[in-house]
Amino acid sequence: MPADRVPPSEPSAARRRRPAAALALIGVAVAVAACSSSTSPPPSTTGPSTTVTTAAAATTTSGVATAGVVFAGARGTYGVILIDGQNGPTLYRYTPDGTGPSTCYGACATAWPPLTVPAGTTVVTAGAGVPTGTLGTVTRTDGTLQVTFRGMPLYRYAGDSTPTATNGQGVEGTWFVVQPSATTSGSGATTTTTTAHASGY
């Protein structure tokens, strides 16, 4: 090689290093972008909004009537009487209650479970065959709301083994099925008992 020629090895090596350095910088940029995207995700639309929706639903359903808690259905010789749900068990009234608060607790309530509404429900809607405006609630000592019909607290009977049974009718002379046409004077248990024997409910 002539003495005045510069060996090309050095510039050539520098040229080879440049693409490698550029590739390294690109790799770093990509890594930084990836980290940025993982640590700063776009605002989520499922977290807070789901919580708000759930709360709104709870507020909306709280205090809403449970439609058809009490229906009217045919029960043999007793004709059409009040029943729990569209095809549910027979409902009864307890004459010592009259049209006031329930007096059936303890062993009595075990044998005659009170018809109550779900927690948060304050209004009862009548099902088919039940006159509008005849259903209400009364507060029991445990804070639950018992359904009433024209002021009379309503109960089921543990001795009814099938939904259509009416084994509670006339028990102890104080328990009676309730017809949709039943009325009370609101003057207490004596009048209610007399009416029950005379009318058969």
Z-matrix of the N, CA and C atoms (Angstrom, degrees):
N
C 1 1.452
C 2 1.520 1 108.27
N 3 1.346 2 119.34 1 136.24
C 4 1.467 3 121.29 2 179.24
C 5 1.507 4 110.12 3 -63.88
N 6 1.343 5 115.87 4 150.82
C 7 1.453 6 122.00 5 -175.72
C 8 1.506 7 112.99 6 -68.51
N 9 1.376 8 116.79 7 -28.22
C 10 1.469 9 117.56 8 -176.75
C 11 1.534 10 113.34 9 -84.91
N 12 1.325 11 117.53 10 0.68
C 13 1.482 12 118.61 11 178.81
C 14 1.530 13 110.58 12 -88.47
N 15 1.409 14 118.71 13 137.07
C 16 1.477 15 122.86 14 178.39
C 17 1.527 16 108.22 15 -88.26
N 18 1.326 17 116.53 16 128.70
C 19 1.467 18 118.16 17 -178.67
C 20 1.537 19 109.62 18 -61.65
N 21 1.325 20 117.34 19 131.67
C 22 1.469 21 121.10 20 -177.01
C 23 1.517 22 113.60 21 -77.40
N 24 1.333 23 117.33 22 -2.33
C 25 1.465 24 119.63 23 -172.12
C 26 1.524 25 112.33 24 -62.13
N 27 1.347 26 119.17 25 -41.03
C 28 1.467 27 121.89 26 -174.95
C 29 1.527 28 111.69 27 -67.66
N 30 1.379 29 119.15 28 -54.21
C 31 1.459 30 118.17 29 179.63
C 32 1.509 31 111.36 30 -58.88
N 33 1.355 32 116.57 31 -36.84
C 34 1.455 33 119.88 32 -178.57
C 35 1.524 34 110.34 33 -64.22
N 36 1.328 35 118.23 34 -39.90
C 37 1.462 36 122.15 35 178.60
C 38 1.527 37 110.46 36 -64.89
N 39 1.334 38 117.07 37 -40.10
C 40 1.470 39 120.38 38 179.21
C 41 1.509 40 110.88 39 -63.42
N 42 1.379 41 113.86 40 -39.49
C 43 1.463 42 117.24 41 179.15
C 44 1.516 43 111.09 42 -64.11
N 45 1.361 44 116.41 43 -36.10
C 46 1.464 45 118.93 44 -179.61
C 47 1.520 46 111.65 45 -68.31
N 48 1.369 47 116.21 46 -32.61
C 49 1.456 48 119.32 47 -178.16
C 50 1.534 49 112.51 48 -72.79
N 51 1.339 50 117.45 49 -28.57
C 52 1.462 51 120.75 50 -177.17
C 53 1.537 52 113.09 51 -61.50
N 54 1.321 53 119.34 52 -49.60
C 55 1.477 54 118.62 53 178.92
C 56 1.516 55 111.75 54 -60.89
N 57 1.343 56 116.13 55 -37.35
C 58 1.469 57 118.52 56 -179.43
C 59 1.526 58 110.22 57 -64.19
N 60 1.355 59 115.68 58 -42.97
C 61 1.465 60 119.40 59 179.07
C 62 1.521 61 110.80 60 -63.93
N 63 1.322 62 116.13 61 -39.69
C 64 1.476 63 119.78 62 179.70
C 65 1.517 64 110.76 63 -63.29
N 66 1.343 65 115.61 64 -42.39
C 67 1.468 66 119.44 65 179.33
C 68 1.521 67 110.70 66 -63.06
N 69 1.350 68 115.90 67 -38.45
C 70 1.466 69 120.04 68 179.36
C 71 1.522 70 110.59 69 -63.40
N 72 1.354 71 116.49 70 -42.27
C 73 1.462 72 120.09 71 179.03
C 74 1.516 73 111.82 72 -64.04
N 75 1.331 74 115.80 73 -39.07
C 76 1.472 75 119.90 74 178.69
C 77 1.529 76 109.62 75 -62.62
N 78 1.359 77 115.89 76 -42.43
C 79 1.463 78 120.73 77 179.26
C 80 1.514 79 111.64 78 -60.32
N 81 1.338 80 116.94 79 -42.29
C 82 1.465 81 121.12 80 178.93
C 83 1.525 82 110.15 81 -63.64
N 84 1.347 83 115.80 82 -43.05
C 85 1.468 84 119.77 83 -179.53
C 86 1.524 85 110.83 84 -60.89
N 87 1.335 86 116.38 85 -42.55
C 88 1.465 87 120.48 86 179.90
C 89 1.523 88 110.28 87 -63.53
N 90 1.336 89 116.61 88 -43.38
C 91 1.472 90 120.86 89 -179.57
C 92 1.519 91 111.13 90 -62.14
N 93 1.355 92 116.14 91 -41.99
C 94 1.464 93 120.31 92 179.25
C 95 1.520 94 110.17 93 -63.44
N 96 1.336 95 116.37 94 -42.42
C 97 1.469 96 120.16 95 179.85
C 98 1.516 97 110.46 96 -62.54
N 99 1.346 98 116.49 97 -40.41
C 100 1.470 99 120.30 98 -179.52
C 101 1.511 100 110.47 99 -64.52
N 102 1.346 101 116.44 100 -44.11
C 103 1.462 102 120.03 101 179.37
C 104 1.512 103 110.29 102 -62.41
N 105 1.329 104 115.58 103 -41.51
C 106 1.457 105 119.60 104 -179.50
C 107 1.516 106 110.62 105 -59.72
N 108 1.354 107 116.44 106 -44.35
C 109 1.449 108 118.91 107 -176.83
C 110 1.507 109 111.47 108 -70.18
N 111 1.349 110 120.30 109 -30.52
C 112 1.451 111 121.04 110 -178.90
C 113 1.514 112 112.43 111 -78.72
N 114 1.351 113 117.22 112 -29.12
C 115 1.466 114 118.52 113 -179.07
C 116 1.518 115 112.34 114 -89.78
N 117 1.314 116 117.90 115 -17.68
C 118 1.459 117 120.03 116 179.59
C 119 1.515 118 109.92 117 -127.43
N 120 1.347 119 117.71 118 73.15
C 121 1.460 120 119.40 119 -179.18
C 122 1.517 121 110.66 120 -70.76
N 123 1.330 122 116.26 121 159.81
C 124 1.467 123 118.87 122 177.23
C 125 1.523 124 109.82 123 -64.70
N 126 1.318 125 118.02 124 153.86
C 127 1.474 126 120.96 125 -178.43
C 128 1.515 127 111.08 126 -54.07
N 129 1.356 128 116.17 127 134.16
C 130 1.458 129 120.83 128 -178.65
C 131 1.521 130 110.09 129 -81.42
N 132 1.341 131 115.57 130 144.55
C 133 1.459 132 119.32 131 177.86
C 134 1.520 133 111.14 132 -108.67
N 135 1.361 134 116.42 133 4.68
C 136 1.459 135 117.38 134 -176.98
C 137 1.515 136 112.99 135 -103.99
N 138 1.335 137 119.80 136 -28.81
C 139 1.456 138 121.63 137 -176.74
C 140 1.509 139 113.62 138 -66.17
N 141 1.340 140 117.69 139 -81.10
C 142 1.457 141 120.76 140 -176.64
C 143 1.516 142 113.77 141 -58.62
N 144 1.354 143 117.59 142 -39.95
C 145 1.454 144 118.86 143 -175.75
C 146 1.521 145 111.28 144 -65.56
N 147 1.348 146 117.52 145 -35.20
C 148 1.461 147 120.07 146 178.02
C 149 1.523 148 110.39 147 -64.16
N 150 1.334 149 116.04 148 -42.65
C 151 1.456 150 120.30 149 179.17
C 152 1.528 151 110.69 150 -61.83
N 153 1.321 152 115.57 151 -44.06
C 154 1.464 153 119.70 152 -179.41
C 155 1.526 154 110.33 153 -63.64
N 156 1.341 155 116.19 154 -43.10
C 157 1.459 156 119.69 155 -179.08
C 158 1.528 157 110.68 156 -61.59
N 159 1.348 158 116.04 157 -43.50
C 160 1.457 159 119.69 158 -179.79
C 161 1.523 160 110.95 159 -62.11
N 162 1.328 161 115.79 160 -45.01
C 163 1.460 162 119.64 161 179.64
C 164 1.521 163 110.59 162 -62.32
N 165 1.323 164 116.18 163 -41.21
C 166 1.456 165 119.27 164 -179.50
C 167 1.518 166 110.39 165 -64.37
N 168 1.336 167 116.84 166 -39.59
C 169 1.458 168 120.05 167 -179.87
C 170 1.520 169 110.18 168 -64.37
N 171 1.344 170 116.18 169 -40.68
C 172 1.465 171 119.58 170 -179.45
C 173 1.523 172 110.07 171 -64.40
N 174 1.345 173 115.42 172 -40.01
C 175 1.451 174 119.21 173 179.67
C 176 1.518 175 110.78 174 -66.99
N 177 1.328 176 115.01 175 -38.56
C 178 1.459 177 119.34 176 -177.91
C 179 1.523 178 111.44 177 -66.90
N 180 1.348 179 116.28 178 -41.52
C 181 1.456 180 118.73 179 -176.04
C 182 1.519 181 112.27 180 -82.48
N 183 1.324 182 117.96 181 -19.57
C 184 1.465 183 120.07 182 -179.12
C 185 1.517 184 110.25 183 -66.66
N 186 1.336 185 116.61 184 128.03
C 187 1.456 186 121.28 185 178.20
C 188 1.513 187 114.43 186 82.96
N 189 1.331 188 117.64 187 0.56
C 190 1.458 189 120.11 188 179.52
C 191 1.523 190 108.89 189 -81.16
N 192 1.321 191 117.32 190 141.60
C 193 1.453 192 121.12 191 -178.82
C 194 1.520 193 111.32 192 -62.75
N 195 1.323 194 115.24 193 145.30
C 196 1.455 195 120.13 194 172.27
C 197 1.519 196 106.59 195 -92.01
N 198 1.319 197 116.04 196 102.72
C 199 1.458 198 120.94 197 -172.85
C 200 1.527 199 110.83 198 -61.16
N 201 1.316 200 115.16 199 136.27
C 202 1.449 201 119.61 200 174.17
C 203 1.512 202 115.17 201 72.10
N 204 1.326 203 118.63 202 30.20
C 205 1.465 204 120.11 203 174.51
C 206 1.525 205 108.80 204 -60.83
N 207 1.314 206 116.94 205 -40.32
C 208 1.462 207 121.49 206 -179.71
C 209 1.524 208 109.20 207 -122.21
N 210 1.329 209 115.42 208 126.81
C 211 1.460 210 122.11 209 175.75
C 212 1.528 211 108.51 210 -117.67
N 213 1.309 212 115.99 211 175.50
C 214 1.459 213 121.84 212 172.23
C 215 1.524 214 107.41 213 -115.51
N 216 1.335 215 116.21 214 132.97
C 217 1.460 216 119.97 215 -179.02
C 218 1.518 217 111.10 216 -145.13
N 219 1.327 218 115.72 217 154.56
C 220 1.467 219 121.15 218 -178.82
C 221 1.524 220 110.64 219 -75.73
N 222 1.328 221 116.25 220 134.64
C 223 1.463 222 122.61 221 178.44
C 224 1.526 223 109.71 222 -136.11
N 225 1.316 224 116.08 223 80.58
C 226 1.470 225 122.44 224 173.59
C 227 1.508 226 114.10 225 52.39
N 228 1.344 227 114.81 226 -130.87
C 229 1.467 228 120.36 227 -174.84
C 230 1.526 229 113.37 228 -69.16
N 231 1.352 230 116.14 229 -11.92
C 232 1.471 231 119.04 230 -179.34
C 233 1.522 232 111.83 231 -86.75
N 234 1.312 233 116.64 232 -4.58
C 235 1.459 234 119.99 233 179.46
C 236 1.517 235 111.71 234 71.79
N 237 1.318 236 116.14 235 -144.94
C 238 1.459 237 121.59 236 -178.81
C 239 1.525 238 108.76 237 -86.99
N 240 1.336 239 115.17 238 123.01
C 241 1.461 240 120.65 239 -179.32
C 242 1.524 241 109.44 240 -133.39
N 243 1.319 242 116.63 241 172.65
C 244 1.460 243 121.10 242 -179.37
C 245 1.524 244 110.10 243 -77.44
N 246 1.331 245 116.10 244 138.13
C 247 1.456 246 121.78 245 178.64
C 248 1.527 247 109.72 246 -134.68
N 249 1.320 248 115.54 247 158.97
C 250 1.467 249 121.74 248 -178.40
C 251 1.522 250 109.71 249 -87.03
N 252 1.317 251 116.08 250 103.36
C 253 1.461 252 119.78 251 -177.74
C 254 1.513 253 110.76 252 84.92
N 255 1.333 254 115.51 253 176.60
C 256 1.457 255 119.64 254 -174.16
C 257 1.529 256 112.64 255 -65.22
N 258 1.332 257 116.77 256 -36.89
C 259 1.467 258 120.34 257 179.51
C 260 1.519 259 111.18 258 -128.60
N 261 1.301 260 116.45 259 25.28
C 262 1.454 261 120.54 260 -171.16
C 263 1.509 262 114.66 261 -85.92
N 264 1.328 263 115.66 262 -173.07
C 265 1.454 264 121.16 263 -176.92
C 266 1.526 265 113.90 264 -69.05
N 267 1.323 266 113.45 265 162.26
C 268 1.460 267 121.85 266 178.93
C 269 1.527 268 110.68 267 -65.61
N 270 1.307 269 115.10 268 143.74
C 271 1.467 270 120.68 269 176.05
C 272 1.522 271 110.05 270 -106.83
N 273 1.333 272 114.77 271 148.48
C 274 1.464 273 121.18 272 -176.56
C 275 1.526 274 110.27 273 -130.88
N 276 1.312 275 114.34 274 163.81
C 277 1.457 276 121.25 275 171.30
C 278 1.523 277 108.16 276 -121.51
N 279 1.314 278 115.80 277 155.09
C 280 1.455 279 122.93 278 -177.33
C 281 1.519 280 107.39 279 -114.24
N 282 1.327 281 117.40 280 115.28
C 283 1.465 282 119.26 281 -171.29
C 284 1.536 283 115.30 282 -59.64
N 285 1.348 284 120.35 283 -32.59
C 286 1.468 285 117.72 284 176.87
C 287 1.531 286 113.37 285 -61.96
N 288 1.342 287 117.39 286 -21.72
C 289 1.466 288 120.08 287 177.77
C 290 1.520 289 111.33 288 -68.84
N 291 1.338 290 116.54 289 -34.22
C 292 1.457 291 119.50 290 -171.31
C 293 1.519 292 109.22 291 58.71
N 294 1.309 293 115.91 292 -130.44
C 295 1.465 294 120.46 293 176.16
C 296 1.520 295 110.05 294 -114.33
N 297 1.321 296 114.90 295 27.51
C 298 1.464 297 119.23 296 179.40
C 299 1.505 298 111.45 297 -109.18
N 300 1.334 299 117.94 298 -161.23
C 301 1.459 300 121.70 299 179.58
C 302 1.524 301 110.98 300 -64.30
N 303 1.313 302 116.13 301 159.32
C 304 1.460 303 121.76 302 178.83
C 305 1.519 304 110.62 303 -65.54
N 306 1.335 305 114.53 304 140.99
C 307 1.460 306 120.48 305 174.41
C 308 1.528 307 110.63 306 -113.53
N 309 1.330 308 116.79 307 11.30
C 310 1.460 309 121.85 308 -176.50
C 311 1.527 310 110.41 309 -103.94
N 312 1.345 311 115.57 310 107.11
C 313 1.464 312 121.81 311 -179.44
C 314 1.530 313 109.59 312 -136.82
N 315 1.318 314 116.27 313 172.60
C 316 1.462 315 120.89 314 176.85
C 317 1.516 316 112.10 315 62.81
N 318 1.353 317 116.01 316 -129.37
C 319 1.464 318 121.07 317 -178.81
C 320 1.525 319 110.70 318 -61.35
N 321 1.327 320 115.82 319 -33.84
C 322 1.476 321 119.54 320 178.52
C 323 1.525 322 110.55 321 -60.59
N 324 1.328 323 116.75 322 -46.98
C 325 1.469 324 120.73 323 -178.38
C 326 1.532 325 111.81 324 -70.14
N 327 1.334 326 117.52 325 -22.78
C 328 1.465 327 120.35 326 175.61
C 329 1.527 328 109.58 327 -70.86
N 330 1.315 329 116.22 328 -42.81
C 331 1.464 330 120.62 329 179.34
C 332 1.525 331 111.71 330 -77.05
N 333 1.316 332 115.79 331 -30.18
C 334 1.468 333 121.83 332 -177.85
C 335 1.537 334 108.34 333 -127.04
N 336 1.330 335 117.77 334 78.77
C 337 1.472 336 120.18 335 -177.99
C 338 1.525 337 111.36 336 -60.31
N 339 1.314 338 117.42 337 126.70
C 340 1.474 339 119.61 338 178.30
C 341 1.524 340 110.98 339 -67.38
N 342 1.308 341 115.89 340 145.31
C 343 1.463 342 120.80 341 175.68
C 344 1.520 343 107.37 342 -82.72
N 345 1.319 344 117.41 343 111.07
C 346 1.464 345 121.54 344 -178.27
C 347 1.519 346 110.40 345 -115.19
N 348 1.317 347 115.74 346 164.31
C 349 1.458 348 121.11 347 178.91
C 350 1.527 349 108.79 348 -102.12
N 351 1.346 350 118.39 349 158.21
C 352 1.463 351 120.75 350 179.33
C 353 1.520 352 111.77 351 -59.76
N 354 1.313 353 116.04 352 152.47
C 355 1.467 354 121.06 353 178.79
C 356 1.529 355 109.48 354 -56.00
N 357 1.305 356 116.67 355 136.35
C 358 1.461 357 121.38 356 179.45
C 359 1.514 358 113.64 357 91.37
N 360 1.333 359 117.48 358 -12.46
C 361 1.455 360 120.72 359 179.73
C 362 1.527 361 109.30 360 -89.21
N 363 1.296 362 116.20 361 130.80
C 364 1.457 363 119.63 362 -178.55
C 365 1.521 364 112.89 363 -121.04
N 366 1.321 365 117.62 364 -10.10
C 367 1.457 366 121.59 365 -178.24
C 368 1.520 367 108.41 366 -124.89
N 369 1.319 368 116.41 367 140.53
C 370 1.462 369 121.10 368 179.27
C 371 1.521 370 108.83 369 -114.69
N 372 1.317 371 116.52 370 130.29
C 373 1.457 372 120.98 371 178.63
C 374 1.520 373 109.41 372 -102.68
N 375 1.313 374 117.58 373 133.12
C 376 1.458 375 122.04 374 -179.34
C 377 1.516 376 111.28 375 -74.59
N 378 1.323 377 115.59 376 143.18
C 379 1.455 378 121.04 377 174.08
C 380 1.517 379 110.22 378 -86.66
N 381 1.323 380 116.11 379 -172.96
C 382 1.457 381 121.44 380 -178.28
C 383 1.525 382 111.10 381 -58.40
N 384 1.318 383 115.58 382 134.14
C 385 1.458 384 121.33 383 175.85
C 386 1.513 385 114.88 384 89.63
N 387 1.330 386 117.79 385 -7.27
C 388 1.469 387 120.86 386 -179.51
C 389 1.526 388 108.33 387 -101.85
N 390 1.330 389 118.16 388 123.43
C 391 1.472 390 120.33 389 -177.92
C 392 1.524 391 112.45 390 -56.78
N 393 1.304 392 115.60 391 138.23
C 394 1.463 393 121.04 392 178.91
C 395 1.524 394 110.41 393 -63.20
N 396 1.327 395 115.24 394 138.84
C 397 1.450 396 120.89 395 176.58
C 398 1.514 397 114.76 396 83.91
N 399 1.336 398 117.89 397 4.73
C 400 1.474 399 119.58 398 -178.04
C 401 1.523 400 112.48 399 -94.83
N 402 1.330 401 118.06 400 -13.13
C 403 1.460 402 120.99 401 -177.88
C 404 1.522 403 111.19 402 -98.54
N 405 1.306 404 115.36 403 145.28
C 406 1.461 405 120.83 404 177.27
C 407 1.510 406 109.14 405 -154.51
N 408 1.311 407 117.28 406 -163.25
C 409 1.467 408 121.76 407 177.45
C 410 1.522 409 110.04 408 -139.57
N 411 1.318 410 114.74 409 156.25
C 412 1.458 411 121.70 410 174.09
C 413 1.520 412 106.79 411 -135.33
N 414 1.319 413 116.94 412 142.00
C 415 1.463 414 120.84 413 -176.07
C 416 1.525 415 111.11 414 -82.51
N 417 1.349 416 115.26 415 128.27
C 418 1.455 417 120.75 416 175.78
C 419 1.531 418 109.81 417 -85.73
N 420 1.321 419 117.32 418 170.25
C 421 1.465 420 120.05 419 -176.53
C 422 1.516 421 113.02 420 -65.42
N 423 1.354 422 117.51 421 -22.17
C 424 1.468 423 119.48 422 178.18
C 425 1.523 424 112.18 423 -88.83
N 426 1.318 425 116.50 424 4.39
C 427 1.459 426 120.73 425 177.56
C 428 1.510 427 114.76 426 92.64
N 429 1.325 428 118.42 427 -10.69
C 430 1.463 429 120.42 428 178.57
C 431 1.522 430 109.86 429 -73.78
N 432 1.330 431 115.70 430 157.71
C 433 1.458 432 120.26 431 -179.99
C 434 1.523 433 109.47 432 -103.39
N 435 1.311 434 115.63 433 122.00
C 436 1.459 435 121.10 434 179.00
C 437 1.521 436 109.17 435 -95.65
N 438 1.325 437 115.61 436 137.27
C 439 1.458 438 120.71 437 -179.48
C 440 1.525 439 109.94 438 -72.64
N 441 1.310 440 115.27 439 138.90
C 442 1.468 441 120.95 440 177.12
C 443 1.522 442 110.14 441 -122.16
N 444 1.321 443 115.78 442 153.96
C 445 1.461 444 122.56 443 173.54
C 446 1.519 445 107.13 444 -121.91
N 447 1.304 446 115.90 445 115.53
C 448 1.466 447 121.82 446 -174.00
C 449 1.526 448 110.99 447 48.29
N 450 1.319 449 114.71 448 40.65
C 451 1.456 450 121.34 449 176.62
C 452 1.515 451 114.98 450 89.32
N 453 1.344 452 118.41 451 -11.87
C 454 1.463 453 121.81 452 -178.00
C 455 1.530 454 110.19 453 -88.75
N 456 1.336 455 119.47 454 120.04
C 457 1.468 456 120.79 455 177.04
C 458 1.535 457 110.78 456 -60.63
N 459 1.328 458 115.96 457 140.99
C 460 1.468 459 121.12 458 -176.49
C 461 1.531 460 111.31 459 -107.25
N 462 1.341 461 114.99 460 146.90
C 463 1.464 462 122.16 461 -177.39
C 464 1.525 463 110.58 462 -137.36
N 465 1.340 464 115.46 463 158.56
C 466 1.458 465 122.05 464 166.19
C 467 1.532 466 106.94 465 -100.48
N 468 1.336 467 117.28 466 175.43
C 469 1.466 468 120.37 467 179.69
C 470 1.521 469 109.39 468 -127.53
N 471 1.340 470 116.02 469 125.35
C 472 1.466 471 120.56 470 -178.48
C 473 1.520 472 111.85 471 -64.01
N 474 1.325 473 117.39 472 -21.08
C 475 1.466 474 121.16 473 179.99
C 476 1.510 475 114.20 474 -81.11
N 477 1.324 476 117.88 475 -2.84
C 478 1.469 477 120.81 476 176.32
C 479 1.524 478 108.17 477 -86.95
N 480 1.333 479 116.95 478 105.45
C 481 1.462 480 120.85 479 -175.21
C 482 1.519 481 113.16 480 -80.33
N 483 1.320 482 117.87 481 -16.23
C 484 1.460 483 121.98 482 177.57
C 485 1.522 484 108.73 483 -130.38
N 486 1.332 485 117.69 484 157.43
C 487 1.474 486 119.78 485 -178.10
C 488 1.527 487 113.77 486 -59.21
N 489 1.337 488 117.34 487 -28.42
C 490 1.465 489 119.08 488 -176.36
C 491 1.528 490 112.84 489 -93.46
N 492 1.331 491 117.72 490 1.01
C 493 1.469 492 120.63 491 -178.50
C 494 1.525 493 111.29 492 -69.81
N 495 1.321 494 115.36 493 151.15
C 496 1.463 495 121.65 494 177.64
C 497 1.532 496 109.70 495 -132.91
N 498 1.327 497 116.54 496 40.30
C 499 1.464 498 121.52 497 -176.15
C 500 1.526 499 113.38 498 -66.24
N 501 1.331 500 116.78 499 -16.67
C 502 1.466 501 119.45 500 -179.20
C 503 1.503 502 114.30 501 -81.57
N 504 1.332 503 116.55 502 -11.81
C 505 1.461 504 119.91 503 -177.19
C 506 1.535 505 111.46 504 -60.09
N 507 1.331 506 116.20 505 121.81
C 508 1.455 507 122.12 506 175.52
C 509 1.512 508 115.79 507 79.62
N 510 1.339 509 119.14 508 2.08
C 511 1.464 510 121.04 509 -179.80
C 512 1.525 511 110.12 510 -58.16
N 513 1.334 512 115.54 511 129.01
C 514 1.467 513 123.75 512 179.33
C 515 1.529 514 112.66 513 56.59
N 516 1.299 515 116.04 514 13.96
C 517 1.459 516 119.69 515 -179.96
C 518 1.516 517 113.84 516 67.90
N 519 1.343 518 115.93 517 16.01
C 520 1.472 519 119.13 518 -176.38
C 521 1.525 520 113.52 519 -129.47
N 522 1.329 521 117.21 520 -9.83
C 523 1.476 522 119.96 521 -177.26
C 524 1.520 523 109.62 522 -113.43
N 525 1.343 524 115.61 523 129.74
C 526 1.451 525 119.49 524 -175.56
C 527 1.532 526 111.62 525 -143.50
N 528 1.336 527 114.79 526 147.09
C 529 1.460 528 119.48 527 172.53
C 530 1.526 529 107.16 528 -67.07
N 531 1.322 530 116.00 529 163.48
C 532 1.471 531 120.14 530 -175.31
C 533 1.521 532 110.01 531 -124.74
N 534 1.304 533 116.14 532 121.12
C 535 1.451 534 121.16 533 176.24
C 536 1.529 535 110.21 534 -87.42
N 537 1.339 536 117.90 535 147.25
C 538 1.471 537 119.84 536 -179.57
C 539 1.521 538 113.70 537 -58.06
N 540 1.326 539 116.47 538 -21.14
C 541 1.470 540 119.86 539 -179.61
C 542 1.517 541 112.26 540 -89.23
N 543 1.356 542 117.15 541 -1.81
C 544 1.463 543 120.58 542 -177.37
C 545 1.517 544 110.65 543 -62.15
N 546 1.326 545 115.64 544 138.99
C 547 1.466 546 121.33 545 176.17
C 548 1.520 547 108.75 546 -133.29
N 549 1.303 548 116.02 547 157.14
C 550 1.468 549 120.42 548 175.58
C 551 1.516 550 108.65 549 -131.66
N 552 1.322 551 115.51 550 155.97
C 553 1.459 552 119.52 551 179.71
C 554 1.518 553 111.45 552 -86.23
N 555 1.366 554 115.76 553 -11.84
C 556 1.455 555 119.64 554 -179.61
C 557 1.513 556 112.64 555 77.84
N 558 1.347 557 117.44 556 12.27
C 559 1.465 558 120.15 557 -175.98
C 560 1.524 559 113.18 558 -98.17
N 561 1.355 560 117.23 559 10.32
C 562 1.453 561 118.32 560 173.52
C 563 1.504 562 115.06 561 114.62
N 564 1.353 563 114.97 562 -174.35
C 565 1.455 564 121.92 563 -171.02
C 566 1.523 565 112.81 564 -67.86
N 567 1.336 566 117.97 565 -35.66
C 568 1.465 567 119.73 566 -175.43
C 569 1.514 568 111.48 567 -62.52
N 570 1.327 569 116.06 568 -48.82
C 571 1.461 570 119.80 569 178.68
C 572 1.518 571 110.82 570 -63.04
N 573 1.346 572 116.51 571 -40.93
C 574 1.460 573 119.92 572 -179.57
C 575 1.512 574 111.21 573 -62.74
N 576 1.349 575 117.17 574 -41.88
C 577 1.452 576 120.75 575 -179.96
C 578 1.521 577 111.42 576 -64.81
N 579 1.313 578 116.33 577 -43.23
C 580 1.461 579 120.00 578 179.12
C 581 1.512 580 110.79 579 -61.98
N 582 1.320 581 116.08 580 -44.06
C 583 1.466 582 120.33 581 179.33
C 584 1.519 583 110.02 582 -61.98
N 585 1.324 584 116.60 583 -40.42
C 586 1.454 585 120.75 584 -177.49
C 587 1.516 586 111.12 585 -62.80
N 588 1.348 587 118.51 586 -44.44
C 589 1.456 588 120.97 587 -179.08
C 590 1.520 589 110.57 588 -68.45
N 591 1.318 590 115.69 589 -37.76
C 592 1.472 591 118.51 590 -176.85
C 593 1.510 592 111.33 591 -71.84
N 594 1.329 593 117.13 592 -35.57
C 595 1.462 594 120.00 593 -173.82
C 596 1.510 595 113.11 594 -101.29
N 597 1.319 596 118.10 595 -12.36
C 598 1.454 597 120.45 596 178.52
C 599 1.503 598 114.55 597 81.81
N 600 1.321 599 118.98 598 24.20
C 601 1.467 600 120.15 599 175.25
C 602 1.500 601 110.88 600 -139.25
